[in-house]
Amino acid sequence: MTTGQRRRPGTIPVLAALLIALCTMLSACGGAATAIIAPASSGAPTSVVSSAPTVAVTAASSAAPSTAATARASATGAGGTAIGTATTTPGAATATRAGATPSAASTATRAATAATPAAAQPTAIPRTGGPQDIILSTTTSTQDSGLLDVLIPRFEQQTGYRVKVVSVGSGAAIALGQRGEADVVLAHAPDNERQFVASGVGIARQIVMYNDFIIVGPATDPAKIGGSTNALDALKKIAASGSPFISRGDNSGTQQLELGLWKLTGIAPQGQGWYTESGTGMGQTLQIADQRRAYTIADRATYLAFQGRIQLPILVERDERLLNVYHVIAVSPARFPAVNAVGAQAFVDFILAPDTQQFIGQFGIDKYGQPLFTPCVRNSCGLTDPKD
């Protein structure tokens, strides 16, 4: 202010008040932020979190099988630090949802309240119409385990086809096939698969391989389930102790199996404060469980592939209810003429071929000391009920 000028009384206080109000509205002043979490059915928010969020983006390590980066938000408030979650009203379930499309290079997790959320619909890959291009929709475990990273180049080199992969939960992978937005599906969700075939859209469902699911959790094992071979007893103890449990929450084959197990226990976990739905793939769900020191159900292949990134020991395994079978299913060209039926059949023939099956049976031994999958073409492995 130059000499001789006089400040108008009240100008600075008024401007300061306006700036404070503007900062509050934009959540950009002094590091403070206000987040309204998931409105209830009445339209009123179920919870409000006021905190100073710090967003950290962690790129997948070069040793990891998946190239996707993981983004997580941690908000520190009066109640401590929450990773990817928000405090909700009593009885409301806490969910962490993926905000990116399946083809994105990174995925952000955000907090929201939910009961049993429907899986987000994956973004379809545009068809080129080229006779050498095929679209494979598949579960995240085949991608996160690293299997597709070696199988797809082998297939492309042997056949000359170009494969576009959509890696999502099995439920979403089958939904892409159901809409004619994939040529062939590789999944591990028996109920959904049978419905897919019964609809006439899925054809020639054939068994490819299997592994198993495991229950992992913190080394401290607050629910005292370590060493058990009974998955139902383990889940009952987790619920009784109120120990944190992370569910995929994405309608994947893994979540479908998990919900089936909860149903057998007679326990409804949704809405319980200790139960969180991540809405993410298997690899990211394992990382969230690791960060939260929580229990989760995982397929063994993805768990082994992520061993260097998490510290969750296997606590429950070898229950016959935890069998995890993969099937390949072509999409009917009679229902969707745009489907590359010849290319789809070429992939089916490839993945069921003896040399590919032998490769699957050896995959992972050099790195993990055990195979990640057991080949089982035409039920050569002798499963009691290969339909599942």
C-alpha positions in Angstrom: 0.0 0.0 0.0 1.5 3.3 -1.0 1.8 6.3 1.2 -1.3 8.3 1.4 -3.6 5.5 0.7 -6.0 4.4 3.4 -7.3 0.9 3.8 -11.0 0.6 3.7 -12.2 -0.6 7.1 -13.2 -4.3 7.0 -11.8 -5.1 3.6 -9.2 -7.6 4.7 -11.5 -9.5 7.2 -14.1 -9.8 4.5 -11.7 -11.1 1.9 -10.3 -13.5 4.4 -13.7 -14.8 5.2 -14.5 -15.3 1.5 -11.2 -17.1 1.0 -11.8 -19.4 3.9 -15.3 -20.2 2.7 -14.0 -20.9 -0.8 -11.3 -23.2 0.5 -13.7 -25.1 2.6 -16.0 -25.6 -0.5 -13.1 -26.8 -2.6 -11.5 -28.9 0.2 -8.2 -27.4 -0.7 -7.2 -25.2 2.2 -4.8 -26.2 4.9 -4.8 -29.8 3.8 -8.3 -30.3 5.1 -10.8 -32.4 3.1 -14.4 -33.3 3.5 -15.7 -36.6 2.0 -19.3 -37.7 1.8 -19.5 -41.4 1.7 -22.2 -43.3 -0.2 -25.7 -41.9 0.3 -28.2 -44.2 1.9 -31.5 -45.1 0.2 -33.2 -42.1 1.9 -30.7 -39.8 0.2 -28.9 -38.8 3.4 -25.2 -39.7 3.6 -24.5 -42.6 5.9 -21.2 -41.0 7.0 -18.9 -38.1 6.6 -15.2 -38.2 7.0 -13.2 -35.1 7.5 -9.5 -35.6 7.2 -6.3 -34.7 5.4 -5.9 -37.3 2.7 -2.5 -38.4 1.4 -2.6 -40.3 -1.9 0.3 -42.6 -2.6 0.6 -44.4 -5.9 2.7 -47.6 -5.8 3.9 -49.0 -9.1 4.0 -52.8 -9.3 7.6 -54.1 -8.8 9.5 -55.5 -11.7 9.3 -58.9 -10.0 5.5 -58.9 -9.9 3.6 -60.9 -12.5 1.2 -58.1 -13.1 2.1 -54.7 -14.7 -0.8 -52.9 -13.2 0.0 -50.2 -10.7 -1.8 -50.0 -7.4 -3.1 -46.7 -6.1 -4.3 -46.4 -2.6 -5.6 -43.5 -0.5 -4.9 -43.2 3.2 -6.8 -40.7 5.2 -5.5 -39.8 8.7 -8.0 -38.3 11.0 -8.8 -38.3 14.7 -9.5 -42.0 14.6 -6.2 -43.1 13.1 -5.2 -44.2 9.6 -7.6 -46.0 7.2 -6.3 -47.5 4.0 -9.0 -47.5 1.3 -11.9 -47.5 3.7 -14.1 -45.1 5.6 -16.0 -45.3 8.9 -19.7 -45.9 8.3 -22.8 -45.9 10.5 -23.3 -49.0 12.6 -24.4 -52.0 10.6 -23.2 -50.6 7.3 -20.6 -52.6 5.4 -17.4 -51.0 4.2 -16.4 -51.5 0.6 -13.5 -50.5 -1.5 -14.3 -50.1 -5.1 -12.1 -50.1 -8.2 -12.6 -46.9 -10.2 -10.7 -47.8 -13.4 -11.6 -49.9 -16.4 -10.0 -53.3 -16.6 -7.7 -52.2 -19.3 -6.3 -49.3 -17.4 -2.6 -49.3 -16.3 -3.5 -48.5 -12.8 -6.5 -48.9 -10.5 -7.6 -46.6 -7.7 -9.5 -47.9 -4.7 -12.0 -45.6 -3.1 -14.2 -45.9 0.0 -18.0 -46.5 -0.2 -20.6 -48.2 1.8 -22.3 -51.3 0.3 -24.3 -54.4 1.1 -23.6 -56.9 -1.7 -22.6 -54.6 -4.6 -23.1 -55.7 -8.2 -19.8 -56.1 -10.1 -18.9 -53.1 -12.2 -19.4 -53.9 -15.9 -16.1 -54.1 -17.7 -15.5 -51.9 -20.7 -15.7 -53.8 -24.0 -12.7 -53.8 -26.3 -13.7 -52.6 -29.8 -13.6 -55.2 -32.4 -11.3 -54.6 -35.4 -13.1 -57.1 -37.6 -9.7 -58.5 -38.5 -9.7 -62.3 -39.0 -6.5 -62.6 -37.0 -7.8 -60.7 -33.9 -9.5 -62.5 -31.1 -10.8 -61.3 -27.7 -10.2 -63.4 -24.6 -12.1 -62.5 -21.4 -10.7 -64.2 -18.4 -10.4 -64.2 -14.6 -7.7 -62.1 -12.9 -6.0 -65.1 -11.5 -4.7 -66.3 -14.9 -3.3 -62.8 -15.4 -2.0 -62.1 -11.8 -0.3 -65.5 -11.6 1.7 -64.7 -14.7 0.3 -67.6 -16.7 -1.1 -65.6 -19.5 2.1 -63.6 -19.8 3.7 -66.8 -21.2 0.7 -68.6 -22.8 -0.5 -65.8 -25.0 2.9 -65.1 -26.7 3.2 -68.9 -27.4 -0.3 -69.0 -28.9 0.4 -65.9 -31.1 3.7 -67.3 -32.3 2.2 -70.7 -33.1 -0.9 -69.5 -34.9 -0.4 -65.9 -36.1 -3.5 -64.7 -34.2 -3.4 -61.5 -32.1 -5.1 -61.8 -28.7 -6.7 -58.9 -26.8 -7.1 -59.9 -23.2 -9.7 -58.5 -20.8 -8.8 -59.7 -17.3 -11.6 -59.2 -14.8 -13.5 -61.3 -12.3 -15.0 -64.5 -13.7 -18.5 -63.1 -13.4 -17.6 -60.1 -15.5 -15.6 -62.2 -17.9 -18.6 -64.4 -18.6 -20.9 -61.3 -18.9 -18.6 -60.0 -21.7 -19.1 -63.4 -23.5 -22.9 -63.2 -22.8 -23.0 -59.9 -24.6 -20.9 -61.1 -27.5 -18.1 -58.8 -26.6 -15.6 -61.7 -26.3 -14.8 -64.6 -28.6 -13.7 -67.0 -25.9 -13.9 -67.1 -22.1 -11.5 -68.7 -19.5 -13.1 -68.7 -16.1 -13.6 -70.5 -12.8 -17.1 -69.8 -11.7 -19.1 -73.1 -12.2 -22.6 -71.8 -11.6 -22.2 -68.8 -14.0 -20.5 -71.0 -16.5 -23.3 -73.5 -16.6 -25.9 -70.7 -17.0 -23.7 -69.2 -19.8 -23.8 -72.5 -21.7 -27.5 -73.2 -20.9 -28.4 -69.8 -22.5 -27.0 -71.0 -25.8 -24.3 -68.3 -25.9 -21.5 -70.3 -24.4 -20.6 -73.4 -26.3 -18.2 -76.4 -25.8 -17.3 -75.8 -22.2 -14.2 -77.8 -21.5 -12.1 -78.3 -18.4 -8.5 -76.9 -18.7 -6.9 -77.1 -15.3 -7.4 -76.7 -11.6 -5.7 -75.5 -8.4 -7.2 -74.7 -5.0 -8.2 -71.8 -2.8 -6.6 -71.1 0.5 -7.5 -68.9 3.5 -4.6 -66.5 4.4 -4.3 -64.0 7.2 -2.0 -62.2 9.6 0.7 -64.2 11.3 -0.8 -63.3 14.7 -3.9 -65.2 13.6 -6.4 -63.5 16.1 -9.2 -66.0 15.1 -6.9 -69.0 15.8 -7.6 -70.8 12.6 -4.1 -71.8 11.7 -3.5 -75.4 10.7 -7.2 -76.2 10.1 -8.3 -78.1 7.0 -12.0 -77.1 7.6 -12.8 -73.8 5.8 -16.3 -73.6 7.4 -15.0 -73.8 10.9 -12.3 -71.2 10.0 -14.9 -68.7 8.8 -17.1 -69.2 11.9 -14.1 -68.4 14.1 -13.3 -65.3 12.0 -16.8 -64.1 12.4 -17.0 -65.0 16.1 -13.8 -63.1 16.8 -14.8 -60.1 14.7 -11.4 -60.3 12.9 -11.1 -58.2 9.7 -12.0 -60.1 6.5 -11.5 -58.8 3.0 -13.8 -60.1 0.2 -13.2 -59.6 -3.5 -16.7 -58.1 -3.8 -16.5 -58.2 -7.6 -18.7 -61.2 -8.5 -15.6 -63.2 -9.4 -15.3 -67.0 -9.1 -13.4 -66.4 -5.9 -16.2 -64.3 -4.4 -18.9 -66.7 -5.5 -17.0 -69.6 -3.7 -16.5 -67.4 -0.6 -20.2 -66.4 -0.4 -21.2 -70.1 -0.9 -19.0 -71.0 2.1 -20.5 -68.3 4.2 -24.0 -69.6 3.3 -23.0 -73.1 4.5 -21.9 -71.6 7.8 -25.3 -69.9 8.3 -23.5 -66.5 8.7 -24.4 -63.4 6.7 -21.2 -61.3 6.7 -22.4 -58.4 4.7 -23.2 -55.4 6.9 -20.8 -56.6 9.6 -18.1 -54.1 10.7 -15.3 -56.6 10.3 -16.3 -57.5 6.7 -14.9 -55.4 3.8 -15.6 -55.8 0.1 -12.6 -54.6 -2.0 -14.2 -54.6 -5.4 -10.7 -55.4 -6.9 -8.9 -58.3 -8.4 -7.1 -61.1 -6.5 -3.7 -59.5 -6.4 -5.0 -56.2 -5.1 -7.3 -57.9 -2.6 -4.3 -59.7 -1.2 -2.4 -56.4 -0.9 -5.4 -54.8 0.9 -5.6 -57.7 3.3 -1.9 -57.4 4.0 -2.2 -53.7 4.7 -5.2 -54.2 6.9 -3.8 -57.3 8.7 -7.0 -59.1 7.6 -8.0 -62.6 6.5 -9.0 -63.3 2.9 -9.6 -66.2 0.5 -7.3 -66.5 -2.4 -6.4 -68.8 -5.2 -3.1 -70.5 -4.6 -1.5 -69.4 -7.9 -2.0 -65.7 -7.3 -0.9 -66.0 -3.7 2.3 -67.7 -4.7 2.9 -65.1 -7.4 2.5 -62.3 -4.8 4.6 -63.9 -2.0 7.3 -61.3 -2.3 4.8 -58.4 -1.8 2.7 -59.6 1.1 3.2 -61.1 4.5 0.2 -63.3 4.9 0.8 -67.0 5.8 -1.4 -69.8 4.6 -3.6 -70.7 7.5 -6.3 -73.0 6.0 -5.9 -75.3 3.0 -6.6 -78.8 1.6 -10.4 -78.6 2.2 -12.2 -80.3 -0.7 -14.6 -77.4 -0.7 -11.7 -75.2 -1.8 -11.2 -76.9 -5.2 -10.8 -74.3 -8.0 -11.5 -75.6 -11.6 -11.0 -73.6 -14.8 -13.0 -74.1 -18.0 -12.6 -72.6 -21.5 -15.8 -71.7 -23.3 -16.2 -70.4 -26.8 -18.9 -67.8 -27.7 -21.6 -68.9 -30.2 -21.3 -67.2 -33.6 -24.9 -68.2 -34.2 -25.9 -65.8 -31.5 -23.3 -63.2 -32.3 -22.1 -63.2 -36.0 -19.3 -60.8 -35.2 -17.6 -63.4 -33.1 -14.3 -64.8 -34.5 -15.4 -68.4 -34.2 -12.3 -69.8 -36.0 -10.0 -67.8 -33.8 -11.8 -68.8 -30.7 -11.6 -72.5 -31.6 -7.9 -72.1 -32.4 -7.4 -70.8 -28.8 -9.5 -73.7 -27.4 -7.4 -76.2 -29.4 -4.2 -74.6 -28.2 -4.9 -74.5 -24.5 -6.1 -78.1 -24.6 -3.2 -79.4 -26.7 -0.8 -81.9 -25.0 2.2 -79.6 -25.2 0.3 -76.6 -23.7 -1.1 -78.9 -20.9 2.4 -80.1 -20.1 3.6 -76.5 -20.0 0.8 -75.6 -17.6 1.7 -78.5 -15.3 5.3 -77.2 -15.1 4.5 -73.5 -14.8 5.8 -72.0 -11.5 8.0 -75.0 -10.4 11.3 -73.2 -11.2 10.2 -70.1 -9.2 8.0 -71.4 -6.5 9.0 -75.0 -6.1 5.5 -76.2 -7.1 3.2 -75.8 -10.1 0.6 -73.1 -9.9 -2.0 -75.1 -11.8 -2.6 -78.8 -12.5 -3.6 -79.6 -16.1 -6.8 -81.5 -16.5 -7.9 -81.7 -20.1 -10.8 -84.2 -20.5 -10.7 -84.7 -16.7 -7.4 -86.4 -17.0 -6.8 -85.4 -13.4 -9.7 -87.5 -12.2 -11.9 -84.9 -10.5 -14.9 -86.4 -8.8 -17.3 -83.9 -10.4 -15.5 -82.2 -13.4 -18.7 -80.1 -14.1 -17.7 -78.0 -11.2 
